[in-house]
Amino acid sequence: MGRLTNKEILFIGFMLFSMLFGAGNLIFPAYLGHVAGENVWLAVAGFIFSDAGLALLGFIAIAKAGTFEALVNRVHPAFAFLFPMVIYIAIGPGLAIPRAGSLSYEMGAKPFLPESIASSPIGLLVYTVVFFCLVFWFVKSPSKLIDRFGRILTPSLLLLIIIMLIKGLFTDLPDFKEASFSYKDHPISQGFLDGYQTMDALCPLLYGIMFANIFKSKNITKQSLQVNYLVRFGLVSGLLLAFCYVIIAYLGASASLPEKVDNGAIVLSTVLVQLFGEGGTIVLGIIFTLACLSVSIGLITSCAQYFSSVFPKLSYIRWAIILCLASGFAANMGLSQILKVSVPVLGFLYPIAITLIILGLVHNVLPYRGRPVYVMTIAMVGLFSILDIFNSTFFHGSYSKLLALVPLQTQGFGWVIPGLIGSAIGSILQTVQRKEVMAEKNAA
């Protein structure tokens, strides 16, 4: 049975960090810091748990189940096909990858282009062609990703963020402002909800297939050893993510803006100009480009491996090409359209994913762990999430007062109680099923 060296564990942890740390991981902590102000540390703590913490728990849940397929099959075969498919499409070419390509252009290239090109769709088109060609160059050799991430992308990204921290510590930045919006009364829970936007808690469900392939290539078959390695990978990447979030949120809280803005990219660009003058735009452009490149490489690699396993008529390379083309096309729809779609999609997927992770973690200690418990719990959480999304998206909050009667809804966790009710119903159904089976056996 094979084992990993400490160097390999460190490099894989670096790779995981780079695959998780994308554009959203830059702009959302910056915005959080700016709006949370004096409550920034409480808010960023909630953000870190929602992001890095849930990602780590997701990897552990999958490892305990054996594979992601084994975990989702506990619900139902139809769910085991549809839910991963929705996640791979939404978090892959449908949302996260196009967002990375578009944001990389907005922050890494557009500020340096002539006005005639920057205001034209041609600039974005040419940039995305180059960007996704570079992504494909990395993706076409997945066996080399660990080395490329560990030696090139991750150290470069971390070095730039450390430079930001050092410059911030030796610069006289403004004091933190008073917290506003939900950050004033519920900084931790609002920070937790902000962590949804990075999509990192969903990534274990995507990247699990990559780690399964790594374990297979290294002949690591013992489940307890796989769990141990996944925890160590997660700790390396989680600590790096937390380190970066603390820095970015601190700088966001220190940004000197005449009024509050609704865009973390503006906050980050403002504070970097404060730190580095006009050179801050260049620093920000490099950071965004590296982060967006890293997360796009990781997502396309994982998605191509998944789709080539589900639809094997097309090879991994062909799926990688299709995904690069689809992501590039979606990226040209514009950043605002992509971000507009992300909120309702993530509002539906996240509660289900978190519930699935929790069930996977506590599976061995559940008194009833059969399919009825999984089906009813997931169904109740999904149903409430749909109602919540319809209320906010299509009915413009008309039923918010009614939904607020559900405990924890005002903090953004109204799906928890329906999930517990579903679990109780599932336990009752499973008890009834067991009694019927026992009765049939006794009658026979």
N, C-alpha and C positions, 0 to 999 in steps of 0.2 A: 504493500500500500504506500502511495506516495505522500510526500509532505512538502510544505512550502518553507523556504528560508525566510528569515526575518526581513531581508532585503526585498524579497518578492512580496511579502505582506505589506511592507511600507509602500512599495510602488503601486500595488493594486489599490491600496487605500488612497494614494494620490490620484490614481486613475478614476476611482469612484467620486472623489471630490470634484475633479474637473468635469465629470459627466453630470454632476448635480448642479454645479455652480454656473448658472447661465445669466442671461440678461435680467430675468426677474429677481435673481438673488442680489443684484446690484441696486435696482431701482426701488424695490419694495422696502428694504430696510432703510434706505435713505429717506423715503417718504415717511415711514413710520417714525424715524428719529425727529424729523422736522415737525410733525404734527403732535407727537407724544411729548416733546419738549422735556419738561422737568420729570415726567414719568417714563422717560426713555428706557431706563434699565428694566423696569417691570414689563414694559411692552416688548422689549427685545427678548426677554426671558421666555415669554409666551410664544414669540415668533420662533425662537430656537427649538423649543420643544415640538411645536407643530411641524417644523421643517426637518431638522436633523434628527430629533428624537423619534418622530413617527417613521422616518425613513429607516432608522436602525431597527425599530420594532418590526417593521415590515419585512426586512431581510431575515430576522430571527423567526418570524411566523412562517415564512416560506420554507426556511431550512427545517423547522420542526415538522412541517407537513410533508417534506420530501421535495416537492416541486410546487410551483404556482398552480399547475394543472391539478395536482392532488388537492390543493386547498380549495379551489373554486368548484371542484367536482363534489365536494361535501354539500354544496348547496343543491345543484341540479345539473345534469348534463347540458341542458339548454343554456343555463346561466354560465356554465364553464366554457361554452363556445362564444356567447354573445358579449359577456362582460369584458374578457380580455381583448376581444376584437374592438370594442368601443374605446377602451383605454388606449390601445396601440394606435388607433386612428386619431383619436382626439389629442393625445399627448404627443403623438408623432407628427405626421404630415398635416393633420388638421388644425393644430394649434401651436404647440411649443416650438417645433422646428421653424415654421414660418415666422413666428414671433421673434425667434433668435436672428433669423436672416434679416428681417425688417429693422429690428432694433440695432443690429450691427451696422447697417447702412445709415440709419438716422443719427447715430452717435459716433460712429467710427469713420465715416466717409463724407457724408453730406455737408458737415461744417466746413470742409476744405475744398468743396467744389465751387466753380463759378455759379452765380445766381441763375444763369440761363439753363444750366444742366441740373442744378439742385431742385429747381421748380418743375422740371420735366420728368415724366415717368421713365424716360430713357435711362436716367442716372441709376435709378433703382433696378431696372432690368439688367443693365450691364453688370452692376455690382453683384446681384444675386447669381448671375451666371458664373462669375469668377469665384464667388463665395462657395457655391455648392460643387463646383469643380474641385476646389481645394478640399472640401469635406469628403468628396468621393475618393480622392487620393489617399486620405487617411483610412477610410472605411474599407477599401478594397482588400486590405491585408489586416483582418481583425487580430491575427496572432501577434502582430507587432504593436498593438495599441498600448499594452502595458508599458513597454519601453518608451514609446513616443510620448505618452502622457507623463510618465514618471521622470523623464529626463528633460523634456522640452516645455510642454504646455503648463503643467502645474507649477513648477518652480518659477517660471516667468510671471505667471499671474500672481502668485503669492509675493514675489519680490516687489511688484508694483503696488500692491495693497500695503505692504510693510512701509514702503517709501511714503505713501499717503499718511500712515499713522505717525511716522517720525516727524514729518513736516507739520502735521497737525498739532503734535505735542509741543513743538517749538514755535508755534504761531499763536499770536494773541487773538483767539476766536471769541465771538460774542457769548454771553451766558445763555443757558437754556431758557426758552420762553415757557409761558404757561401752557399746559396741555389743553387740547381742544377736542371737540367731538367726543366719540366714545372713549378716547384715550384718557379723558379726565376722570371718568367714574369707573371704567372697566379696562384699564390698560393691559392687563394680562390676557383676558379673554379676547380683546380686540387684536392684540398682537398674535394670538393663536390663530384667529381667523385670517389675518393677513398672510400667515404662513401658507395658507391654501394656494395663494397666487403663484408661488414658486413651483408648484406641482411636484415637489420632491417626495412627498409621502406616497405618491402614485408610482414613482420611479422604481422602487423595489419590485413592483409587479411587472415592470418592463425589463429591468436589468437582470432579473433572476435567471433568465435563460442564458445570459452571458456568463454568469458565475457557474452555472451548471456545466457549461462547455469548458470553462477553466478547470473545474474540478475533474471533469472527464479526461481532459488532456494530461493532467497531473496524476491521474489514477488515484484520486482521493474519493473513496467510496463510503467511508464510515460517516454516518450521519452526525454523530456527536462532534467529530472533527470538523465537518463542514459548518456546523453551527458556530463552533469556536472561531473558525477563520472568518465567517461572516460578521461576527461580533467585533473582531479585531479590525476588519476592513471598515466597518461602520464607525468604530471609535476613532480611527485615524481621520476619516473623512468628516465625521461629526465635529470633532475638535477643530479641524481646519475651518469648517463652515461657521461654527460659533465664533471663532476668532475673527473671521471676516465680517460677520454680522455686527459684532460689538463695535468694530472700527467704523463701519459704514454708517451705522445708526448714530454713533457719537458725532461723526462729521455732519450727518443730516441735521441733528439737533443743534449743531453749531453754525449752520448755514445762515448767513445774513440776507434775508429776503424781505422786501418791503411789505409783502402780504403773503398769506398762505397760498400755496399752489396745489394742484391736484395731480402732479406728475413728478415721480421720483427722479426721473432723468434730469429735469430742470434743477432740482435740489442738488443732485450730485455734481452737475456741471457748474453750478454757482459756487459751491464750496471748493471745487478744484481750481477755479479761477481765483478765488480768495487765497488759496495756498500757493499756486504756481504761476499766477498771472495768466497771460494768454497761452502759455505753455500747458496750462491745465487742460485745455481742450484736446491737446495731443495725447496727454497721459490718459484722459478719459477714453479717447478713441481707441487707444491700444488695449486698455483693460476690457472694454466692451467687445472688441473684435476677438480677443483671446477667449473670453468667457462664452460668447455666442458660438464660436467655432468649436470649443470643447464639448458643449452640451449637444450641439447638432451632430457631431461625430458619434457620441455615445448613443443618442436616440436612434439615429439611422442604422447604426450597427445592430442594435437590439431589435428594432422593428424588422429589419431585413432577415435576421436570424429567425424571428418568430414567423413571419409570413412565408418564408421558404420551408419551414417545418409544417405549417398548416396547408399550404398550397405548393407542394414540392415540384409541380411541373415547371415552375420558374426557379432558377438557381438563386443563391444568395446574391451574386453580383447583379443579376437582372433586377431583383427586388431593390437592391441598393440604388440602381439607376432610376427605377420608377419612383422611389421615394424622394430622391434628390430633385427629380423633375416636378413631382407633385408639390413638394415643399417650396420650391422656387416659384412655381405658379401662384400658390397661396400667399407667399410673401409679398407678391406684387399687388395684392389687393389693398395693401396699406396697413400700417400698424393700428390705426384707430379701429378699423373693422375687426381685426383679430382680437384686440383687447375687449371689444364690445361683446364678442361671442364667448370669451373665456369665463366670465363671471357665472352665467347660468350653467354652463357645462361643468365647471368645477364644483359649483354648489350642489349638483346632482351626484357627481362621481365621488367626491371626497367622503361624505358620510358613509356611503356604502363601503368604500375602501377601508376606512378606519374601523368600521364594524367587522369587516372580514378579518382584518389584522388582529383585532381584539379576540375574536372567536378562535383564530389560529393559535394565539398565545396561550389561551386558557383552556384549550380543547381537552387536554389530558386531565384537568381537574373538574370539568363540567360533570354534574350528576347525570345529565342527559346530553349526549353529544351526537345524536343521530341527525338524519336529514331534516326532520320536521323542525328542529330548533334552528338550524341554519336557514331553512326556507322562510319561516315565519319572521325571524329577526331581520333578515335582509329585506324581505317584502315590506315590512312595516317602516323600516328606515327609508327605503326607496320611495314608498308612497308619500311619506311626509315631505321628503325632499322635493318631490315633484310638485306637491301642493304649494310649498314655500316658494319655489321658483316661478310657478304660474302666477302667484300673488304679486311677486315683485316685478316680473317681466311683462306679463300681459294685463294684469289688473292694477298695476301701479300702486300697490300697497293697500288696496281697498279693504282687504280682509286681514290686515296686520293686527288690528285690535282683537279679532277672534283668535288668530294664531298665537297671540301673546298670552292667552290663557293657558297655553301649554308651558309647564315649567322649563326654565332655561332658554326659552325661545328668544327672550330679549337679549341674552348673551350670545346668541347664534348657535345654540346647541339644542334646539327644540326636538331634533330627531332622536335624542338619547332616550327619552321616556317611551316613545313608540317602539324603539328597539327593545327596551326591557319588557314591554308588554308583549311584543312578538316572541321574545324568548320564553316568556311564561306560557303563552299559548302553545308554542312548539313543544315545550316540556309536557304539557297536558296531553297533547295529541300523541306524543311518543309513549306516554304511560298507557294510554288507551290501546295503542297498537300492540304494545307488549302484552297487555292483559288478553287481548284477542288471540294473539299467537299462542300464549300459554293455554288458553281455553281450548283452542283447536288441538294442541298436542295432547292435553288431558283427555279430550273426547276420543282421540284416535287410540 
